[in-house]
Amino acid sequence: MAHQTLRSAYDRLSDRLNKFPQGAPPTELLHQILQLLFSEKEADLVSLLPIKPFTAKQAADAWKVGETEARNKLDALADRAILLDFVSKSGNRRYMLPPPMVGFFEFSMMRVREDLDQKALAELYHQYVVVQEDFGRELFSGGETQFGRTLVREEALPQDDALRVLDYERATEVINTATHIGIAMCHCRHIAMHRGHACDAPMNICMTFNTGADTLIRHGHVRRIDKAECHDLLQEAKAHNLVQFGENAQQNVSFICNCCGCCCEAMLAARRFAVMRPVHTTNFLPEINDEACTGCGKCVSICPVEALSLVSAHDPNNHNRKTAQLQEDRCLGCGVCVKPCSKVAITLTPRKERVLTPANSIHRVTVQAIERGKLQNLLFDNQVYESHRALGAVLGVIFKLPPVKQAMAKQQMDSRYVDKLLAKQQ
């Protein structure tokens, strides 16, 4: 009976996690992960929380306990980076359960912790996220809009193209405009270290920004730094040929990971699930000058997603000569390949069609929910009475979407009220 109760609590938590647009398929591995991160009682309580930000009063209503007791439980979960807490514009403290990716999976490995068996977690995460295909397919195959994007290597761009780079495409601008900045361990390389496969790339170089950084700093999960130190760390990351992978949003970006091709889950996913476009690319592509290319292979070995290879140059005077070749559908457009080329045979050029980046996290999550058939979870969350402000924010995004996406939204909502609102906008 105890075992059945344990399983049902984690089953309910698993169902709760899958209300997110980026869910987590329920497998035995996920159950094992959740059992390491949550007690049975915690799993039961968290399964009752809404997917939109909520107050201690709302949690108390869902849990049928007093508000003070609910707040104490919520704060304890925030101390362990299971929940995030923040002060809203209205001055109320709100809480939210972040999705597993990018969220509490990563937070559990972003520093050394004595309260968790991180070695066991590392192996479970690797098996669940990297080895098994269920999680990747669930995360990436449901729609075109993903949670992460590549930031271009600014110094790799020719001067005449530099003006075409928008501010939100620059890692330097993300740093310059951040209200809070925190630094933590790269959870991917931390996992690789526990598994005996870590590379020599810097470990303490994972960047968090703005509201997310604020809560993680307050609870001791990341180290507060200033903008000058963050720029220094960015340069260190570039010196190690790491790719800047950030939140897929123009405003209030919450993170930038500095990714290697061997350990980092985003780069591994970009290779393994390339056809699904799991990582949004930059608006640039490398162009190779075949005449200048000597076939040294430096760009091939440095590419984190194996988008470059050496092929015959078809040189009638030198049958052994090779040249680099780009596979465009795999390329992130990061620009990491430009600097190592001593012959200046690689330059970045604009893509034919610009890659669209959601305005902010609400925009991204709403479009992801529409594409994955989970919009009703954002609009009509019956766990706790709905927030009119959250509903308004989601509807505001829908009103600005193209007609095709609006039609998908209407089909999922099945609401006469929303139908009338959309009709007024047309």
N, C-alpha and C positions, 0 to 999 in steps of 0.2 A: 504494500500500500504506500509506504514511504517513497519507494522508487517511482511509483506511478504519479504521486503528487509532485515529486521533483521534476519529472519529465513534463507534466502539464504546465508547471510554472514557466519553464524555459520554452515550451511550445508557444505559450501565449506571448512571451517576450519576442520570440521569433516572428510571430504574426505582427506584432507592433512594429518591429524594425522594417518589415516589408510594406508598411504604409508609406515609407519614403519613396520618392521617385527612383532613387538608387538604393534598391533593397539588398537583402542578403539571403540567398536561397537556403532553406532549412535542410541542413545535412547533419550527419552525426558529428562532423568536425565543428560545425557552428555550435552545436550543443556543448561540446567540450570546451570551446572558447568561452562561451557565456558562463559556464559553470566555474571557470577560473576567475572571471571578472565580477560576477554577481553571486551573492548568496541566493538561496531559494526564495527567501522573503523579499529581497531586493528585486529579483526577477519578476515576482508577482506584482510588486508595487509599480515598477517602471513600465510594465505592460499596460498599466491603466492610464499612463500619461498621454496627453494629446501630442500631435506632431507639430503643431504651431507653438510658439513661445507662450508660456503660461505663468501665472502667479502662484505664490504659496497657497493663497486662498482657493484657487482652482484645484490645485493638487490635493488640498485638504478635503474638498468636496468629493473628489474622485476616490480618495482613500477612506472617507468617512472617519476622519480624525480631526483633532483641533488644529488650528492654523499654526500655532507655535510648534507642535510636534511635527507637522508637515514640513515647516521651514527647517527644522533641525535635520530631518532626514535628507532634504534637498541639499542643504549645505554640506552634509557629509558626503553625498555623492559628487558634488562639485569639487570637494577637496581631493577626490580620487580621479578627477577628470572624466567621470562618467557623464555628468551634466555640465553645461556651460551656464553661467549666470551673468546678468548684465542689467544695467539700469536703463529703462526705456526713456523716451523723450518726455513722457508724462511724469517721470520721476519714480515710477514703480519698479521694484526689482522683479525681473522675470527670469525664468529658467527655460532651458530647452535641452532635449536629448539630441545630440548631433548624430548624423548617420554613421554607420560603421566606417565608411570610407568617404571622404576624408573626415575622420572623427575619432570616436573613442578607441577604435583599433590602434590608430597611430599614437594617440595620447598615452596609451599604456606602455609604449616603448620609447617615448621621447626623453626619458631620463632613467637612470638606474634606480630601481625600486626594490625595497626589501619586503613589501607587502604582497608581491606577486611572484610567481614562479615564471620569470621572464624567459628562461631557457625553454620551458615547456610551451609557453605562449608562442615563442619564435617558431618552433617547429610546426605548431598547429596553424599559425598564420600562413606560413610558407605553403603548407599542404592545401589549405583552404583557398588562398588567394592566387597562388602561382601554379601549383601542380594540378589541382582539379580545375576543370573548365567551367563548372556550373556558375561559380561566382563571376568570372569574367564575362561569360555570355549574358548573365542576368544584368550585369552592370552596363555593358556596352551595346548590346544588340537591340535594346528596346526603342532606340530613337537616334536622331542625328546629334542632339545636343548632349555633350559630355560635361563632367564637372571640372575638367582641367584643360589647360592650354599651354602652348609653348610660347616663351618670350624670346624675341629675336636678340642675337648678339649684336648690340648696337654698333660697336666698333668695327664689325665685319662689313657693315654697309658702306658702299661708295658714297662719297660726299654728295653727289648729285641726287641720290635717292634718300638721303637722310631726312629731308623735309617731308617725305611721304610716311614716315613712321609716326603714328599717333601716340599721344602721351601714354595711353593705357597699354600700349605694346612694349613699353620700356620698363625693365626692372628697376632702373634708377628712379623713374618717376613714381613707381609704387612705393619705394622707400621714402622719397621726398615728401609725399603727401600723407604718409601714415600718421595716425594719432598716437599709436602705441606700437612698439616693436619688441618682439621677444625672440630669443635664440634657443634652440634645443637640439638634442641628438637627432640625427637622421634615423628615423625608425627602420628604414629599409636596411641600412648598413649595420644598425644595431642587431636586427634579426640575423643578418648574414654573419655577424661576429659570433653570435651564440651557436650558429650552425657550422662555424669553422670555415666560412667562405668570404670573410670581409676583405675588401680591397683597401688600397692605401689612400683613398680619397678622404678629405676631412670629415670627421664625424659630427662635430658640434657646429652645424652650419644650416640647420633647418630653420627657416624664417617664418614667423607668424606676425600678423599685422592687425591693427585696429581693434574692434570689439573682442574678437577671439583672443588676440594677444593680451588684452587687458585682463580677462578672466583667468587665463593660464598663468599670467605673471602673478596675480593676486594669490593664487592657490599654489604657487611654487613649482609649477610644472615647466616653465621656461624662464630664461634669464633676461631681465630687462636690459636693453642696450639703446644707445642713441643712434641717430642717423649716420654719423661719421663712421662708427664701428661697423654698422650694417653695410655701408659702401665698401669698407675694407674687406669684409667677409665675402661680398659679391665678387670683388676682384680676385680673392683667393680661390673662390669656386671656379672662376673663369680660367685661372692659371692651371687648374687641374682638369680643364676641358669638360666641366660639368654643364649639363643642360638646365636652364631655368624653366621650371614647370610650375605654373601658378593657377590660382582659381580662375575659372572661366567667367570673368566678369570685368567690366570696365571700371566700376567704382567700388571703393572699399574692399579691395582684394584682401582675403584673409590669410593667404599663405603663398610662399614661393619655396619650393623644394629645389635643391641643387643636386641633380640626378646624374648618376653614373649609369652606364649601359649594362653593368654586370649585376648589381644588387637591387637597383630601384624598380619597384613594382610598376610604376608608370611606363618606364622604358621597356621592361619585359612585356607588358601588355601591348605596347605599341608594335612590338615585333610579332608577338603571338597572334594578336587579333587585328592585324593591320587592315584587313578587309572591312572591319567594323568601324574604323577611324576612332579608336578609343581615346586619342589625345588630339585636341584641336591644334592645327598647325599655325605657324605664323603666315603672314602675307607675302612671304618671300621663298624663293627656290634658288639653290646653287646652280650656276651655269658653268660648264666646264669647257675651257679652251683646249681642244684636242691637240692643237699644234704646240701649245706651251707645256702641256702635261707630259711628264717624263715617266709616269707609271710607277712612281716610288711607293705608292700604297699607303702613305701616311693618312690621307683622308679616309681610306677604307677602314683602317684599323681604329680610327678615332670615332667613327660614326656610331652613335649609341643605339641606332635602330637598324643597322645593316642595310642602309639605303644606297650605299655605294659599293661598287665592285670593280675589279680590274678585268678588262676584256682586251682582245687583240685590237691593236691600232690599225691593222690592215695596211701597214707601211710596206710598200714593195721593196724598199731599200733595207728594211730591218724587220724580218719576219717575227722576231722575238719581242719586238716593242709592244708594250701595253699602254693602255690609257684608262683613266677612271670613267665609269659610267654610272649615271644616276637612275634609280628606280623611283620616279616621281610619286607614285601612289603610297610609298612608304616614308617619304621624306617629311620631317617635321619643320624644315626651314629654320632650324635653330642657328645655323651659321658657324657651328663649332668646327666644321671642316675647312673654313677659310684660312685661319691663321697659320696652321701647320704647313700650308703649301708655299714653299720657298720660291717657287716659280711664278707665283701669282696667277695660277691657271684656273682658280675658282673665284667667281664673284657672285654676290647675291643679286637677284633680279626680282621684280615684283611678279607675283602670280597673276594669271590672266583674270581671275575672279577673286575679289576680296573675301576673306573669311570673316563671317559675322560673329561678333562677340556680344553676349547678353549685357544689358546695361548694368545690372547688379544681380545679387544672389536671388532676390525675389523673382526677377525676370527669368533667370536661368531655371530655377526650381519649378516655376509654373510651366514653362515650355517643356521641361523634362517630364513633368507629370502628365501633360497633354499627350506627349508622344508615347508614353508608357502606359496610358490608360488608367492613371491614378489621380486624376484631377479631383475627383470627389473626395479624396482623402484630405486635400488642402481646403476645400470649400466647406465641407460638411463633416467636421470632426465631432462625432457624438460622444467622445470620451469625456469631454468637459464642454460646457456651453460655448458656442462659437464666439470668436472675437470679431466684432464688426470692423475693427481697424485692419485685422489680417485679411478678412474677406474683401474689404475694399482694395487692399494692395494687390491681391491676386486678380480681382476683376479689372483693376486698372491696367495690369499687364495684358490681359486678354483683349481688352478694347483696342490695343495698339498692334495686335498681331495681324498677319496677313489673313485673307479670307479663308484659306485652306485650314490654317491652324484654328481659327475661330469655329469653323464647322466641326472640327474634331472635338473642340471643347464643348460645344453645344450638345453634341451627341452623347458625351460622357455625363454631363450635368443633369440632363433630363429635368430642367427647371423652367417653368413658365416665366417666373420672375426674371431669371437671367436672360431668357430668350428676348423678353421685352427690352431689357437694358441693352443688349447687343443690337437689337433692331433699331433703337434710337441712335446708335452710333453710326449707322450706315447711311 
